[in-house]
Every structure is written in structure tokens, then in C-alpha cells.
Amino acid sequence: MYEPRHAPLLPRRRFYARLGNHALISFGTLALSLGLGMGGYHFLERLGWVDSYVNASMILSGMGPLDPIKTTAGKLFVGTYSLFSGVVFLTTVGFFLMPVIHRLLHKFHLRDVERS
């Protein structure tokens, strides 16, 4: 839980630790999502691991697949994975930036408290 609005600003060392924890969780979430996409491409579309990686990372980043999708199962997977990826990517970026945004807002709020 983050510090309440009247609490002092978190020391830099603890802030960087919090940011590091958010980074680990964020990159872990993206890696897990990428692995899920790679598995889907590899087992449903019979692509090699490198091609599966490229296609999954392109969808996860919002670009779209490189290889044409040939099977019905593959098409259902890619459609679902695309919707999933859009939500996961944006949520993960927001989660990663949360400590920075909180610190900025907390800093501005402390200035307002000091003035009144």
C-alpha cells in the first residue's frame, strides 16, 4: 500500500525499491504473456519458436501478426490473444508507471499542505 497523503515523501532508496518491484512484476507479466502467445503460435499454427516469438511479440506490442493464420483454431487463438494482449500491455505499462505517478502527485499534494 502506498503512503497516505499526509505522510512524508518516501525516501529515494525505498522509492527505487518499490519501482524495482513494480518493474519485476511488469516484466514478468509481459514475459508470461509472450510465452502464452509463443505457445499458441507454435502448437496451433506449427510455427518455429523464433517465428512464434516474432508473431507473439508483434501482437503484444499492438502491431499485428507477420505470418498468415491458416487454421481455424489459430484464428480463434490470435483473435483472443490480440484482445488479451491489448489489455495486458496497457495495464502493465500503467502498473509500471504507478509509483512514479504516485510520487509526483504526493509531492504536489505535500506542497499544497505546506502552503495552507
Contact map, one row per residue, 1 for C-alpha under 8 A:
11100000000000000000000000000000000000000000000000000000000000000000000000000000000000000000000000000000000000000000
11110000000000000000000000000000000000000000000000000000000000000000000000000000000000000000000000000000000000000000
11111011110000000000000000000000000000000000000000000000000000000000000000000000000000000000000000000000000000000000
01111110000000000000000000000000000000000000000000000000000000000000000000000000000000000000000000000000000000000000
00111110000000000000000000000000000000000000000000000000000000000000000000000000000000000000000000000000010011000000
00011111000000000000000000000000000000000000000000000000000000000000000000000000000000000000000000000000000001000000
00111111100000000000000000000000000000000000000000000000000000000000000000000000000000000000000000000000000000000000
00100111110000000000000000000000000000000000000000000000000000000000000000000000000000000000000000000000000001000000
00100011111000000000000000000000000000000000000000000000000000000000000000000000000000000000000000000010011000000000
00100001111101100000000000000000000000000000000000000000000000000000000000000000000000000000000000000000000000000000
00000000111111100000000000000000000000000000000000000000000000000000000000000000000000000000000000000000000000000000
00000000011111110000000000000000000000000000000000000000000000000000000000000000000000000000000000000000000000000000
00000000001111111000000000000000000000000000000000000000000000000000000000000000000000000000000000000000000000000000
00000000011111111100000000000000000000000000000000000000000000000000000000000000000000000000000000000000000000000000
00000000011111111110000000000000000000000000000000000000000000000000000000000000000000000000000000100000000000000000
00000000000111111111000000000000000000000000000000000000000000000000000000000000000000000000000000000000000000000000
00000000000011111111100000000000000000000000000000000000000000000000000000000000000000000000000000000000000000000000
00000000000001111111110000000000000000000000000000000000000000000000000000000000000000000000000000100000000000000000
00000000000000111111111000000000000000000000000000000000000000000000000000000000000000000000000100110000000000000000
00000000000000011111111100000000000000000000000000000000000000000000000000000000000000000000000000000000000000000000
00000000000000001111111110000000000000000000000000000000000000000000000000000000000000000000000000000000000000000000
00000000000000000111111111000000000000000000000000000000000000000000000000000000000000000000001100100000000000000000
00000000000000000011111111100000000000000000000000000000000000000000000000000000000000000000000100000000000000000000
00000000000000000001111111110000000000000000000000000000000000000000000000000000000000000000000000000000000000000000
00000000000000000000111111111000000000000000000000000000000000000000000000000000000000000000000000000000000000000000
00000000000000000000011111111100000000000000000000000000000000000000000000000000000000000001101100000000000000000000
00000000000000000000001111111110000000000000000000000000000000000000000000000000000000000000000000000000000000000000
00000000000000000000000111111111000000000000000000000000000000000000000000000000000000000000000000000000000000000000
00000000000000000000000011111111100000000000000000000000000000000000000000000000000000000001000000000000000000000000
00000000000000000000000001111111110000000000000000000000000000000000000000000000000000011001000000000000000000000000
00000000000000000000000000111111111000000000000000000000000000000000000000000000000000000000000000000000000000000000
00000000000000000000000000011111111100000000000000000000000000000000000000000000000000000000000000000000000000000000
00000000000000000000000000001111111110000000000000000000000100000000000000000000000010010000000000000000000000000000
00000000000000000000000000000111111111000000000000001001100100000000000000000000000000000000000000000000000000000000
00000000000000000000000000000011111111100000000000000000000000000000000000000000000000000000000000000000000000000000
00000000000000000000000000000001111111110000000000000000000000000000000000000000000000000000000000000000000000000000
00000000000000000000000000000000111111111000000000011001100000000000000000000000100000000000000000000000000000000000
00000000000000000000000000000000011111111100000010011011000000000000000000000000000000000000000000000000000000000000
00000000000000000000000000000000001111111110000000010000000000000000000000000000000000000000000000000000000000000000
00000000000000000000000000000000000111111111100000000000000000000000000001001000000000000000000000000000000000000000
00000000000000000000000000000000000011111111111000010011000000000000000001000000000000000000000000000000000000000000
00000000000000000000000000000000000001111111111110010000000000000000000000000000000000000000000000000000000000000000
00000000000000000000000000000000000000111111111000000000000000000000000000000000000000000000000000000000000000000000
00000000000000000000000000000000000000011111110000000000000000000000001011000000000000000000000000000000000000000000
00000000000000000000000000000000000000011111111000000000000000000000111001000000000000000000000000000000000000000000
00000000000000000000000000000000000000001111111100000000000000000000000000000000000000000000000000000000000000000000
00000000000000000000000000000000000000001110111110110000000000000000000000000000000000000000000000000000000000000000
00000000000000000000000000000000000000000100011111110000000000000000000000000000000000000000000000000000000000000000
00000000000000000000000000000000000001000100001111111000000000000000000000000000000000000000000000000000000000000000
00000000000000000000000000000000000000000000000111111100000000000000000000000000000000000000000000000000000000000000
00000000000000000000000000000000000000000000001111111110000000000000000000000000000000000000000000000000000000000000
00000000000000000000000000000000000011101100001111111111000000000000000000000000000000000000000000000000000000000000
00000000000000000000000000000000010011000000000011111111100000000000000000000000000000000000000000000000000000000000
00000000000000000000000000000000000000000000000001111111110000000100000000000000000000000000000000000000000000000000
00000000000000000000000000000000000001001000000000111111111000011110000000000000000000000000000000000000000000000000
00000000000000000000000000000000010011001000000000011111111100001000000000000000000000000000000000000000000000000000
00000000000000000000000000000000010010000000000000001111111110000000000000000000000000000000000000000000000000000000
00000000000000000000000000000000000000000000000000000111111111111100000000000000000000000000000000000000000000000000
00000000000000000000000000000000000000000000000000000011111111111000000000000000110010000000000000000000000000000000
00000000000000000000000000000000110000000000000000000001111111100000000000000000010011001000000000000000000000000000
00000000000000000000000000000000000000000000000000000000111111100000000000000000000011001000000000000000000000000000
00000000000000000000000000000000000000000000000000000000011111110000000000000000010011000000000000000000000000000000
00000000000000000000000000000000000000000000000000000000011111111000000000000000000000000000000000000000000000000000
00000000000000000000000000000000000000000000000000000010011001111100000000000000000000000000000000000000000000000000
00000000000000000000000000000000000000000000000000000011011000111111000000000000000000000000000000000000000000000000
00000000000000000000000000000000000000000000000000000110010000011111000000000000000000000000000000000000000000000000
00000000000000000000000000000000000000000000000000000010000000001111100000000000000000000000000000000000000000000000
00000000000000000000000000000000000000000000000000000000000000001111110000000000000000000000000000000000000000000000
00000000000000000000000000000000000000000000100000000000000000000011111001100000000000000000000000000000000000000000
00000000000000000000000000000000000000000000100000000000000000000001111101100000000000000000000000000000000000000000
00000000000000000000000000000000000000000001100000000000000000000000111111100000000000000000000000000000000000000000
00000000000000000000000000000000000000000000000000000000000000000000011111110000000000000000000000000000000000000000
00000000000000000000000000000000000000000001000000000000000000000000001111111000000000000000000000000000000000000000
00000000000000000000000000000000000000011001100000000000000000000000111111111100000000000000000000000000000000000000
00000000000000000000000000000000000000000000000000000000000000000000111111111110000000000000000000000000000000000000
00000000000000000000000000000000000000000000000000000000000000000000000111111111000000000000000000000000000000000000
00000000000000000000000000000000000000010000000000000000000000000000000011111111100000000000000000000000000000000000
00000000000000000000000000000000000000000000000000000000000000000000000001111111110000000000000000000000000000000000
00000000000000000000000000000000000000000000000000000000000000000000000000111111111000000000000000000000000000000000
00000000000000000000000000000000000000000000000000000000000000000000000000011111111100000000000000000000000000000000
00000000000000000000000000000000000010000000000000000000001000000000000000001111111110000000000000000000000000000000
00000000000000000000000000000000000000000000000000000000001101000000000000000111111111000000000000000000000000000000
00000000000000000000000000000000000000000000000000000000000000000000000000000011111111100000000000000000000000000000
00000000000000000000000000000000000000000000000000000000000000000000000000000001111111110000000000000000000000000000
00000000000000000000000000000000100000000000000000000000001111000000000000000000111111111000000000000000000000000000
00000000000000000000000000000000000000000000000000000000000111000000000000000000011111111100000000000000000000000000
00000000000000000000000000000000000000000000000000000000000000000000000000000000001111111110000000000000000000000000
00000000000000000000000000000100100000000000000000000000000000000000000000000000000111111111000000000000000000000000
00000000000000000000000000000100000000000000000000000000000110000000000000000000000011111111100000000000000000000000
00000000000000000000000000000000000000000000000000000000000000000000000000000000000001111111110000000000000000000000
00000000000000000000000000000000000000000000000000000000000000000000000000000000000000111111111000000000000000000000
00000000000000000000000001001100000000000000000000000000000000000000000000000000000000011111111100000000000000000000
00000000000000000000000001000000000000000000000000000000000000000000000000000000000000001111111110000000000000000000
00000000000000000000000000000000000000000000000000000000000000000000000000000000000000000111111111000000000000000000
00000000000000000000010001000000000000000000000000000000000000000000000000000000000000000011111111000000000000000000
00000000000000000010011001000000000000000000000000000000000000000000000000000000000000000001111111100000000000000000
00000000000000000000000000000000000000000000000000000000000000000000000000000000000000000000111111111000000000000000
00000000000000000000000000000000000000000000000000000000000000000000000000000000000000000000011111111100000000000000
00000000000000100110010000000000000000000000000000000000000000000000000000000000000000000000000111111110000000000000
00000000000000000010000000000000000000000000000000000000000000000000000000000000000000000000000011111111000000000000
00000000000000000000000000000000000000000000000000000000000000000000000000000000000000000000000011111111100000000000
00000000000000000000000000000000000000000000000000000000000000000000000000000000000000000000000001111111110000000000
00000000100000000000000000000000000000000000000000000000000000000000000000000000000000000000000000111111111000000000
00000000000000000000000000000000000000000000000000000000000000000000000000000000000000000000000000011111111100000000
00000000000000000000000000000000000000000000000000000000000000000000000000000000000000000000000000001111111110000000
00001000100000000000000000000000000000000000000000000000000000000000000000000000000000000000000000000111111111000000
00000000100000000000000000000000000000000000000000000000000000000000000000000000000000000000000000000011111111100000
00000000000000000000000000000000000000000000000000000000000000000000000000000000000000000000000000000001111111110000
00001000000000000000000000000000000000000000000000000000000000000000000000000000000000000000000000000000111111111000
00001101000000000000000000000000000000000000000000000000000000000000000000000000000000000000000000000000011111111100
00000000000000000000000000000000000000000000000000000000000000000000000000000000000000000000000000000000001111111110
00000000000000000000000000000000000000000000000000000000000000000000000000000000000000000000000000000000000111111111
00000000000000000000000000000000000000000000000000000000000000000000000000000000000000000000000000000000000011111111
00000000000000000000000000000000000000000000000000000000000000000000000000000000000000000000000000000000000001111111
00000000000000000000000000000000000000000000000000000000000000000000000000000000000000000000000000000000000000111111
00000000000000000000000000000000000000000000000000000000000000000000000000000000000000000000000000000000000000011111
